[in-house]
Amino acid sequence: MKQARFLVFILLACFLTGCGFKLKPYIGEDAKEIVIKRYDRLERRYLTTGDFAALQEMNTDYPIETRTLLEKVLQLGVVEDPELPQKFLSFFQDSTLQTLITDTEAEFMDIDDLNKGLNDAFDKVNDWLPNLPRPEVYTQICALQQSIVIGEDMIAISLDKYLGERYPLYQKYYTYEQRKQMNRSYIVPDCMMWYLLSLYPLAHFESRSQIERDVHFAKFQWAANQITGKTYYESEYITLFDEYVKQHPELSMADLLGMTDYAAFME
């Protein structure tokens, strides 16, 4: 499980670095309210009806989101390929994926709770980190490839990865421990954890010891728990970091998130 998490982290780091993504600066008191864009609905229209107008809107109004989905997440090819739209449509014609699309639309018809949750979370973080950039946030359907995708000052939420631990398809492919986090309630903490992790990468990741990697990852899970005020993530390393924080009350959240020297945890 840990190896899988760190593989995702490595891939995410490569994705961010390789694509040269940059984050827009956050402007103090003028912080914009986050309103999640429903890109997934355009996807659904195209993938269930073949509506060419929906595809045009995806390419015109959401060019970065579409490129990211097709090239980086689904890895179907490059957007300049004239055959890519048909590949995209054909890929999702499998009956299982069509059911997934329909169930996702039904589960997330209303996402007011997610909008409120993310705004509350960023308000809390901005008390600690006034200059933290606020990203654009949008929803997508990615055939269970990734839960949260970070890049180009954006957070993409793959709604089809949050249909609940009892969702029948999940029970065929995921362990119970994995399914526990595939719930709607984990969307906001997952967004915050991965977003902060992308802003504070672990330098020289490949040469770091396993415990340094574990503690670094756990630090952002701990931070997501603090932001939301609930214990979504639990592990020995989160407990270890929490004890360290209690022993060092002089450290600010900025100090903690920016910390990359984990020698104290290896003593």
GINOR-V608142 format. One record per pair of residues at least 12 apart in sequence whose C-alpha atoms are under 6 Angstrom apart, sorted by the first residue. I is the first residue (numbers start at 1). J is the second residue. If there is no record, write none. Layout:
# GINOR-V608142
<<I;J> <I;J>>
This chain:
# GINOR-V608142
<<16;151> <21;151> <21;152> <22;152> <23;153> <25;133> <26;131> <26;132> <26;133> <26;134> <35;115> <36;137> <36;138> <37;138> <38;138> <38;139> <39;139> <39;140> <40;139> <40;140> <40;141> <42;54> <47;89> <104;160> <118;188> <121;227> <135;153> <135;154> <136;154> <137;154> <137;155> <137;156> <138;156> <139;156> <139;157> <139;158> <140;158> <141;158> <141;159> <141;160> <144;161> <147;161> <161;182> <162;182> <162;183> <162;184> <163;183> <164;182> <164;183> <165;179> <165;180> <165;182> <189;224> <192;224> <193;220> <193;221> <193;224> <212;262> <215;237> <218;237> <218;238> <222;238>>
